[in-house]
Structures are given as structure tokens and as C-alpha cells.
Amino acid sequence: MKKIINNTWMAFVAVLALALSSCAKSDNSEAVQPPVVGQWESTDEEGWLYYEDGETVEIHYIHKDNWLYIWFYDEDGSLIDSEVEEEIYEPGLLNIWSNGMLSLSNSEGEMMCNYVVKGHQILLPEWGDDLKWNFSIEEPKMVIEEQSYYEGVLDSRIIIHYQRK
């Protein structure tokens, strides 16, 4: 089961790297809200993956205190399996600069891209409507809810907790 999640993540990261490798500076960048600017380190995450091998299957996972909890659901929403594994969480590093650029690096890779802050969303113009980051900040912590869409359908939802460095 862990292999399924790792393969899903590797595919997501590969698509992310390819899509963002050609990021170009946008001429219409807006003023940045000061609270998001800075260096952030992830502390844990929780996610939902909605598709596997073309079938609607939900995988819910939580990385917490060096344990990985995973629940697998079928297309009817019935629990079909669960796992608990000891796994050291590898934090990611998110840098958000006031010049409209951000970088994200973690065990799966690195990316650098333009961003725009609107309300409580960090928008990545190169992704259009395919990737949305909703955030909330309670200093010195920030939570980002990442929503990833494929052909207009929600494909994954990940909630990542960050601590200001």
C-alpha cells in the first residue's frame, strides 16, 4: 500500500516539476501580503488522493509524529483497508519572497515559480485553475490547503502545516 502512495506522489511531483520548469515572471504581479513572506518549514501533512488507475478510489493519509496513517476507500466510500507505519517525516522548505517568487523543496524535488496573493489564496499563474493554495496564518504557523485538479475534477487535497523559520 505504501508503494501505491509513493508511486502516486512520484507521478504528482513529476507533473509538478514539468509544469513549473518553464515558469516565467509575470508582468501583472500584485502587492504581497506581508504575513506570507518568509521562510517556512513543514511540520506534518494530511492528504486525500481521489483517483487510482483510472478508478475513483479515495486514499486518506496523515503524517504525524513520525507515523504514517493510511486509509483506503472504494468508490462507494466504504473503508477497504488501513495501515499504520513508522516513517520519519521529511520536512519541506517553502520560501516566499516579496518579489512575487516562491520556491518549494522537499524529498520529492524542488520548484521555483511566480505567485500572486489574493485574499487567503496563493495563486500560481502558470497552473491556472489546476492548482490552488488556500492559506491561514497564526504566527508563527501557517496552514496551506493545496487543491489539485485534473481536467476540472478535484484530484487531490493536501493540508500542510508550516512553522516559520
Contacts in CASP RR format, 6 or more apart in sequence:
PFRMAT RR
TARGET T0000
AUTHOR 0000-0000-0000
METHOD contacts of the structure
MODEL  1
MKKIINNTWMAFVAVLALALSSCAKSDNSEAVQPPVVGQWESTDEEGWLY
YEDGETVEIHYIHKDNWLYIWFYDEDGSLIDSEVEEEIYEPGLLNIWSNG
MLSLSNSEGEMMCNYVVKGHQILLPEWGDDLKWNFSIEEPKMVIEEQSYY
EGVLDSRIIIHYQRK
1 70 0 8 1.000
1 72 0 8 1.000
1 81 0 8 1.000
1 83 0 8 1.000
2 68 0 8 1.000
2 70 0 8 1.000
2 83 0 8 1.000
2 85 0 8 1.000
4 52 0 8 1.000
4 59 0 8 1.000
5 49 0 8 1.000
5 59 0 8 1.000
5 61 0 8 1.000
5 70 0 8 1.000
8 49 0 8 1.000
8 52 0 8 1.000
8 59 0 8 1.000
9 108 0 8 1.000
10 108 0 8 1.000
12 148 0 8 1.000
12 156 0 8 1.000
13 108 0 8 1.000
13 109 0 8 1.000
16 111 0 8 1.000
17 109 0 8 1.000
17 111 0 8 1.000
19 126 0 8 1.000
19 127 0 8 1.000
20 111 0 8 1.000
20 112 0 8 1.000
20 113 0 8 1.000
20 124 0 8 1.000
20 126 0 8 1.000
20 127 0 8 1.000
21 111 0 8 1.000
22 126 0 8 1.000
23 111 0 8 1.000
23 112 0 8 1.000
23 113 0 8 1.000
23 114 0 8 1.000
23 126 0 8 1.000
24 114 0 8 1.000
24 126 0 8 1.000
25 101 0 8 1.000
25 114 0 8 1.000
26 114 0 8 1.000
26 116 0 8 1.000
26 125 0 8 1.000
28 116 0 8 1.000
29 100 0 8 1.000
29 114 0 8 1.000
29 116 0 8 1.000
30 116 0 8 1.000
30 117 0 8 1.000
30 118 0 8 1.000
32 96 0 8 1.000
32 98 0 8 1.000
32 100 0 8 1.000
32 117 0 8 1.000
33 117 0 8 1.000
33 119 0 8 1.000
34 98 0 8 1.000
35 137 0 8 1.000
35 139 0 8 1.000
35 142 0 8 1.000
36 96 0 8 1.000
36 117 0 8 1.000
36 122 0 8 1.000
36 135 0 8 1.000
36 137 0 8 1.000
36 142 0 8 1.000
37 96 0 8 1.000
37 97 0 8 1.000
37 98 0 8 1.000
38 95 0 8 1.000
38 96 0 8 1.000
38 97 0 8 1.000
38 164 0 8 1.000
38 165 0 8 1.000
39 93 0 8 1.000
39 94 0 8 1.000
39 95 0 8 1.000
39 96 0 8 1.000
39 164 0 8 1.000
39 165 0 8 1.000
40 93 0 8 1.000
40 94 0 8 1.000
40 95 0 8 1.000
40 96 0 8 1.000
40 142 0 8 1.000
40 162 0 8 1.000
40 163 0 8 1.000
40 164 0 8 1.000
40 165 0 8 1.000
41 91 0 8 1.000
41 92 0 8 1.000
41 93 0 8 1.000
41 94 0 8 1.000
41 162 0 8 1.000
41 163 0 8 1.000
41 165 0 8 1.000
42 91 0 8 1.000
42 92 0 8 1.000
42 93 0 8 1.000
42 94 0 8 1.000
42 106 0 8 1.000
42 160 0 8 1.000
42 161 0 8 1.000
42 162 0 8 1.000
42 163 0 8 1.000
43 91 0 8 1.000
43 161 0 8 1.000
43 162 0 8 1.000
43 163 0 8 1.000
44 62 0 8 1.000
44 63 0 8 1.000
44 64 0 8 1.000
44 65 0 8 1.000
44 89 0 8 1.000
44 160 0 8 1.000
44 161 0 8 1.000
45 62 0 8 1.000
45 63 0 8 1.000
45 89 0 8 1.000
45 158 0 8 1.000
45 159 0 8 1.000
45 160 0 8 1.000
45 161 0 8 1.000
46 60 0 8 1.000
46 61 0 8 1.000
46 62 0 8 1.000
46 63 0 8 1.000
46 158 0 8 1.000
46 159 0 8 1.000
47 60 0 8 1.000
47 61 0 8 1.000
47 62 0 8 1.000
47 156 0 8 1.000
47 157 0 8 1.000
47 158 0 8 1.000
47 159 0 8 1.000
48 58 0 8 1.000
48 59 0 8 1.000
48 60 0 8 1.000
48 156 0 8 1.000
48 157 0 8 1.000
48 158 0 8 1.000
49 58 0 8 1.000
49 59 0 8 1.000
49 61 0 8 1.000
49 155 0 8 1.000
49 156 0 8 1.000
50 56 0 8 1.000
50 57 0 8 1.000
50 58 0 8 1.000
50 153 0 8 1.000
50 154 0 8 1.000
50 155 0 8 1.000
50 156 0 8 1.000
51 57 0 8 1.000
51 150 0 8 1.000
51 155 0 8 1.000
52 59 0 8 1.000
55 75 0 8 1.000
56 75 0 8 1.000
57 72 0 8 1.000
57 73 0 8 1.000
57 74 0 8 1.000
57 75 0 8 1.000
58 72 0 8 1.000
58 73 0 8 1.000
58 77 0 8 1.000
59 70 0 8 1.000
59 71 0 8 1.000
59 72 0 8 1.000
59 73 0 8 1.000
60 70 0 8 1.000
60 71 0 8 1.000
60 73 0 8 1.000
61 68 0 8 1.000
61 69 0 8 1.000
61 70 0 8 1.000
61 71 0 8 1.000
62 68 0 8 1.000
62 69 0 8 1.000
63 87 0 8 1.000
63 89 0 8 1.000
64 89 0 8 1.000
66 86 0 8 1.000
66 87 0 8 1.000
66 88 0 8 1.000
66 89 0 8 1.000
67 84 0 8 1.000
67 85 0 8 1.000
67 86 0 8 1.000
67 87 0 8 1.000
68 83 0 8 1.000
68 84 0 8 1.000
68 85 0 8 1.000
68 86 0 8 1.000
68 87 0 8 1.000
69 82 0 8 1.000
69 83 0 8 1.000
69 84 0 8 1.000
70 82 0 8 1.000
70 83 0 8 1.000
70 84 0 8 1.000
70 85 0 8 1.000
71 79 0 8 1.000
71 81 0 8 1.000
71 82 0 8 1.000
72 79 0 8 1.000
72 80 0 8 1.000
72 81 0 8 1.000
72 82 0 8 1.000
73 79 0 8 1.000
73 80 0 8 1.000
74 80 0 8 1.000
90 106 0 8 1.000
90 107 0 8 1.000
91 106 0 8 1.000
92 104 0 8 1.000
92 105 0 8 1.000
92 106 0 8 1.000
92 107 0 8 1.000
93 103 0 8 1.000
93 104 0 8 1.000
93 105 0 8 1.000
93 106 0 8 1.000
93 165 0 8 1.000
94 102 0 8 1.000
94 103 0 8 1.000
94 104 0 8 1.000
94 144 0 8 1.000
94 162 0 8 1.000
95 102 0 8 1.000
95 103 0 8 1.000
95 104 0 8 1.000
96 102 0 8 1.000
96 115 0 8 1.000
96 122 0 8 1.000
100 114 0 8 1.000
100 115 0 8 1.000
100 116 0 8 1.000
101 112 0 8 1.000
101 113 0 8 1.000
101 114 0 8 1.000
101 115 0 8 1.000
102 112 0 8 1.000
102 113 0 8 1.000
102 114 0 8 1.000
102 115 0 8 1.000
102 122 0 8 1.000
103 110 0 8 1.000
103 111 0 8 1.000
103 112 0 8 1.000
103 113 0 8 1.000
104 110 0 8 1.000
104 111 0 8 1.000
104 112 0 8 1.000
105 111 0 8 1.000
113 124 0 8 1.000
113 126 0 8 1.000
114 124 0 8 1.000
114 125 0 8 1.000
114 126 0 8 1.000
115 122 0 8 1.000
115 123 0 8 1.000
115 124 0 8 1.000
115 125 0 8 1.000
116 122 0 8 1.000
116 123 0 8 1.000
116 125 0 8 1.000
117 123 0 8 1.000
120 134 0 8 1.000
120 135 0 8 1.000
120 136 0 8 1.000
121 132 0 8 1.000
121 133 0 8 1.000
121 134 0 8 1.000
121 135 0 8 1.000
122 133 0 8 1.000
122 135 0 8 1.000
122 144 0 8 1.000
123 132 0 8 1.000
123 133 0 8 1.000
124 131 0 8 1.000
124 133 0 8 1.000
129 149 0 8 1.000
129 152 0 8 1.000
130 148 0 8 1.000
130 149 0 8 1.000
130 150 0 8 1.000
130 152 0 8 1.000
131 146 0 8 1.000
131 147 0 8 1.000
131 148 0 8 1.000
131 149 0 8 1.000
132 146 0 8 1.000
132 147 0 8 1.000
132 149 0 8 1.000
133 144 0 8 1.000
133 145 0 8 1.000
133 146 0 8 1.000
133 147 0 8 1.000
134 144 0 8 1.000
134 145 0 8 1.000
134 147 0 8 1.000
135 142 0 8 1.000
135 143 0 8 1.000
135 144 0 8 1.000
135 145 0 8 1.000
136 142 0 8 1.000
136 143 0 8 1.000
137 143 0 8 1.000
139 164 0 8 1.000
140 163 0 8 1.000
140 164 0 8 1.000
141 161 0 8 1.000
141 162 0 8 1.000
141 163 0 8 1.000
141 164 0 8 1.000
142 161 0 8 1.000
142 162 0 8 1.000
142 164 0 8 1.000
143 159 0 8 1.000
143 160 0 8 1.000
143 161 0 8 1.000
143 162 0 8 1.000
144 159 0 8 1.000
144 160 0 8 1.000
144 162 0 8 1.000
145 157 0 8 1.000
145 158 0 8 1.000
145 159 0 8 1.000
146 156 0 8 1.000
146 157 0 8 1.000
146 158 0 8 1.000
146 159 0 8 1.000
146 160 0 8 1.000
147 154 0 8 1.000
147 156 0 8 1.000
147 157 0 8 1.000
148 154 0 8 1.000
148 155 0 8 1.000
148 156 0 8 1.000
148 157 0 8 1.000
148 158 0 8 1.000
149 155 0 8 1.000
END
